[in-house]
Amino acid sequence: MPYQTQYQLHEADAEDRAVIAARRDDPTLSVERVGRLLAGESAVLLWREERGLSQRALAAAAGLSPAMLSEIENGKKTPSLPAAKALADALGLDLDDLFG
């Protein structure tokens, strides 16, 4: 393999390692929950489970009623922007991680 090609591959590997290192602390769902997300389950529900929170605890942390959170998790209601932001904050996520 020519030196230039080896150098380019080494540089690409270094860039990939830098991206991986920078994103190491990004929030992630378990593989099982990713499958459920892809099957159409609520991201709010899955992240709540991932964080080990009860509905009541997340609702309280986000300033929502448990009934409203239940409706959001079951797809019966779409949260307002302030409610969505409060849920994301309570789960330790960016808004686009939760609703993106």
N, C-alpha and C positions, 0 to 999 in steps of 0.2 A: 504494500500500500504506500503510495507516495506520501512524503512528509507533510505536504500541505493538507492532504485529506485527513491524516492523523491529527494534525493540529486543529482543524475545523471540528472534528469529532470530539476532541478533548474540550474545546471551547464550548460546544453545545452541551456536553455533559456537565461542565461547570455551571452553565446557565441554568440547566435543569435542577441541579443540586441547590442552587441559590433560591429558585422559585419554591422548591419543596421545603427548604429550611424556613423561608419567609412565611409559608402557609401552614407550618406544622401546628400552630395553635388555633387554626381556623376551626370553627365548630363543625362537628361531623355527627351524623346519625349512624347507628349500627347498620350492618348489612341487612338484617331482617327488617328494620324499620324503613330502610331505603326501598326495599321491595314493596312494602305496604304503601309507601308514598307514591311509588310508580303505579300501584294498583288503584290509586285515587283517594286514599285516606287523607284526612286532614293533617296538614303540616303542624298546626297548633297542637293537636292531640299527640302526634308523634314526638314533637320536641318536649312537650310536657312530660310524657313518659320517659324520654331519654334523660331528662333532668330529675326524675324521681319525685315529681310534684303531684299532689292530688289536685283535682279540679278546684276545690275550695281554696287551697293554698295559692294556686296560680291566679284565680279570680281576685283574691284579696290583694296579692302583690301588684296586679295590674289595675286595681280599682274598678273591677267589673263585678256584676252579680254572678254567682255560680250558674244561674239559669241562662244568662246571656252567653257566658263562656260555653256552656253546653250546646247552645244553638249555633255558635260559631264552629265548634268542633264537629257538629253533625251536619254542617253545610246549610242550615236553615236560615242563617243570617250572615251577612258580610259585615265585618267590623268597619266602623268609621276609621278614618286615618288616625285620629288621636288614640282610639282603642287599639288599633293594630300596632302603633308605636309603643303603647304601654305594654302590650303582650310581648313584643320583641324585647323591650328593655327588661321585663320581668324574667324572660328566658335567657337573657345574656346574649342576644343575637342582634344583628343588624336587621332592619326591616326587610331588605331584599333576601336575607337568608330564610326568613319565615314566609314571605309572600312573593318572592321573586320567581 
